[in-house]
Structure formats: C-alpha cells, structure tokens
Amino acid sequence: MSDSTQPSQGDGLPNRTRAHRGGGRSPRRGPPGRETSAATSTYRREFLAIGNRTGSEKGQIGVLLGDIGRIAGEIGVLTLPVMLSLPVAQVWDPVALFETWLVALITMIVLGTLVRSGLIAPPFTDAPGWARLFPTLILLRVIYFNGTLLVAVLGGGAVAGGTGVVATGLVWSLAVSATATLLFPRVVDEWMAGRA
C-alpha cells in the first residue's frame, strides 16, 4: 500500500495508510502482541460507536485516565470468575478474603496502567507497553489474571491465618499481584513467540 489517501481503483474505498492510522502511530510496532506505541506517545484511540473510532493526542492526565479505564475494564471483566467464587470460598473460612482480593485487584490495575502508559518499564523485555487485545491474548489473560488472583487471595488468606496477622496476608497479596502484573508483558512475548 502506498501513503496516498486517494481511493483505490479496485473497491472504491480509501487505502488504509499511515494517514488513516494517525500519522504512523501503528500499535503493531515492537514485539507482536504488544502496544508499544501507547507507552511511547500520548496518542490514544477512542471507540465512538460500533465500527467507529477516532484518535487524538492527550495530556498526561488524559492518558492516565484513559489507560486506567482500559486496564480496570480489562482486568475487572476478565477476573469475574474469581470474584464470583469469593462467596463460595467463605465456606473454607479463609482469613482476610475480601481484603486480600481488593489489594490484589487494585495492585494489578495500578501497575497495568503504569506499564501501558510507559511510566514503568516491564522487566525482562526490551520493549515498553502492555498487551494488545488479540483473541488469543484474551484467553491468556483469563487464565493468567484469574490464576494470579487465586494465588494472591488464597495464599494471602493462608499466610494471614498462619501468622495471625492480617497485614502479612495483605503483603503477600500485594507481592504476588505486583510481580505477576509486571511479568505479564514478558509472558505475552513468550506466548506470541510460541504461536509464531
């Protein structure tokens, strides 16, 4: 394809060029499956309606608000299985069940937002940024995020129950969710390399 914005002769539709993607701000830069452009620029795409989207430059506050909405929605929706299982887990009577879940969820959302906006570089990878919303990466997210929350919540409850101090369970939950969230971009790189 060329950089021309003239309609193509074949189908009557304009070519999909850099001009249509926002001046070369393609999310496909960097490793496959990663949104490196979101971490290196303040340009954000917005969905207006079904099939319609636009993009614009944002200030730092606008970038953080947009990114926190994206990550909170992503993690919140995809971890519904764990959230819906919390009332059933009360049968085992784990200590600090709600508190460890809340600490883990907030930690995942905050760190995911900071990685996506480029304020924190993910470890063990050269590229900045969060993961794209590919269908195969949504499956990975469901498994990874729910597994992380289960280890953080149930492990935190076990640590708090074993020590008799709720704060130790909260520290466990914070450490597990922070480590898993920061390592997620590297896991995405390995997942995509295995599927290539």
Buried (B, 14 or more C-beta within 10 A) or exposed (E): EEEEEEEEEEEEEEBEBBEEBBEEBEBEBBBBBBBBBBBBBBBBBEEEEEEEEEEEEBEEEEBBBBBBEBBBEBBBEBBEEBBEEBEEBEEEEBBBBEBBBBBBBBBBBBBBBBBBBBBBBBEEBEBBBBBBEBEEBBEBBBEBBBEBBBBBBBBBBBBBBEEEBBEBBBBBBBBBBBBBBBBBBBBBBEBBEEEE
